[in-house]
């Protein structure tokens, strides 16, 4: 990592105090999680030394506004916490809940984990010979598909698909079998 190109301290819209760039090796506290993705702070992260608020360096650079193919009519806004009273959201991409940062469209009630918002449009899987392409909804009338990797049903969420072979897979199954060597 080139520290010269990185701000050593800055204010992020999600927190009231300044955040300092610190290596996780230099933390004087127990393990802390990134407020954006909820994963453990490893490597370089921005930390509030007053209250242990943390953002991974990459998470601190998430754009606050995002034009996304899943909602071509509106801009998605990055929220530091979900827009709902219970403090949770259901991701329209993967179908799992979240309680931290999310991309949100108030008009469409669309919510995405940041990691889901930046999924590859296509990927190669060790489970299939052709490229799999990201689809924002199942191409079937009932919006249900059967995952050709785990053989469990998929509902009205995103999937990776080979249209030529009608090979459909859950996002997680595609990610778990992703062929990184051929990318």
LINDA-V549710 format. One record per residue. N is the residue number from 1. PHI is phi as a letter, one per 30 degrees, with the letter a starting at -180 (999 if undefined). Layout:
BEGIN
n=N phi=PHI
n=N phi=PHI
END
This chain:
BEGIN
n=1 phi=999
n=2 phi=c
n=3 phi=d
n=4 phi=e
n=5 phi=d
n=6 phi=c
n=7 phi=d
n=8 phi=d
n=9 phi=a
n=10 phi=a
n=11 phi=c
n=12 phi=c
n=13 phi=e
n=14 phi=d
n=15 phi=b
n=16 phi=d
n=17 phi=c
n=18 phi=d
n=19 phi=c
n=20 phi=c
n=21 phi=d
n=22 phi=b
n=23 phi=d
n=24 phi=d
n=25 phi=d
n=26 phi=c
n=27 phi=d
n=28 phi=c
n=29 phi=c
n=30 phi=d
n=31 phi=e
n=32 phi=b
n=33 phi=c
n=34 phi=d
n=35 phi=d
n=36 phi=d
n=37 phi=c
n=38 phi=i
n=39 phi=c
n=40 phi=e
n=41 phi=d
n=42 phi=b
n=43 phi=i
n=44 phi=c
n=45 phi=b
n=46 phi=c
n=47 phi=b
n=48 phi=c
n=49 phi=d
n=50 phi=d
n=51 phi=b
n=52 phi=i
n=53 phi=d
n=54 phi=b
n=55 phi=b
n=56 phi=e
n=57 phi=e
n=58 phi=d
n=59 phi=d
n=60 phi=d
n=61 phi=c
n=62 phi=d
n=63 phi=d
n=64 phi=d
n=65 phi=b
n=66 phi=b
n=67 phi=c
n=68 phi=b
n=69 phi=d
n=70 phi=d
n=71 phi=b
n=72 phi=d
n=73 phi=c
n=74 phi=b
n=75 phi=d
n=76 phi=c
n=77 phi=c
n=78 phi=d
n=79 phi=c
n=80 phi=d
n=81 phi=b
n=82 phi=e
n=83 phi=d
n=84 phi=c
n=85 phi=e
n=86 phi=d
n=87 phi=i
n=88 phi=b
n=89 phi=b
n=90 phi=c
n=91 phi=d
n=92 phi=d
n=93 phi=d
n=94 phi=c
n=95 phi=i
n=96 phi=c
n=97 phi=d
n=98 phi=b
n=99 phi=b
n=100 phi=b
n=101 phi=e
n=102 phi=a
n=103 phi=d
n=104 phi=b
n=105 phi=c
n=106 phi=d
n=107 phi=d
n=108 phi=c
n=109 phi=h
n=110 phi=c
n=111 phi=b
n=112 phi=b
n=113 phi=d
n=114 phi=e
n=115 phi=d
n=116 phi=d
n=117 phi=d
n=118 phi=c
n=119 phi=d
n=120 phi=d
n=121 phi=d
n=122 phi=b
n=123 phi=a
n=124 phi=c
n=125 phi=b
n=126 phi=d
n=127 phi=c
n=128 phi=a
n=129 phi=d
n=130 phi=c
n=131 phi=d
n=132 phi=c
n=133 phi=c
n=134 phi=d
n=135 phi=b
n=136 phi=d
n=137 phi=a
n=138 phi=d
n=139 phi=d
n=140 phi=c
n=141 phi=e
n=142 phi=d
n=143 phi=i
n=144 phi=c
n=145 phi=b
n=146 phi=c
n=147 phi=d
n=148 phi=d
n=149 phi=c
n=150 phi=c
n=151 phi=i
n=152 phi=c
n=153 phi=d
n=154 phi=b
n=155 phi=c
n=156 phi=d
n=157 phi=b
n=158 phi=d
n=159 phi=a
n=160 phi=c
n=161 phi=b
n=162 phi=c
n=163 phi=d
n=164 phi=d
n=165 phi=c
n=166 phi=h
n=167 phi=c
n=168 phi=c
n=169 phi=b
n=170 phi=e
n=171 phi=e
n=172 phi=d
n=173 phi=d
n=174 phi=d
n=175 phi=d
n=176 phi=d
n=177 phi=c
n=178 phi=d
n=179 phi=c
n=180 phi=d
n=181 phi=d
n=182 phi=c
n=183 phi=d
END
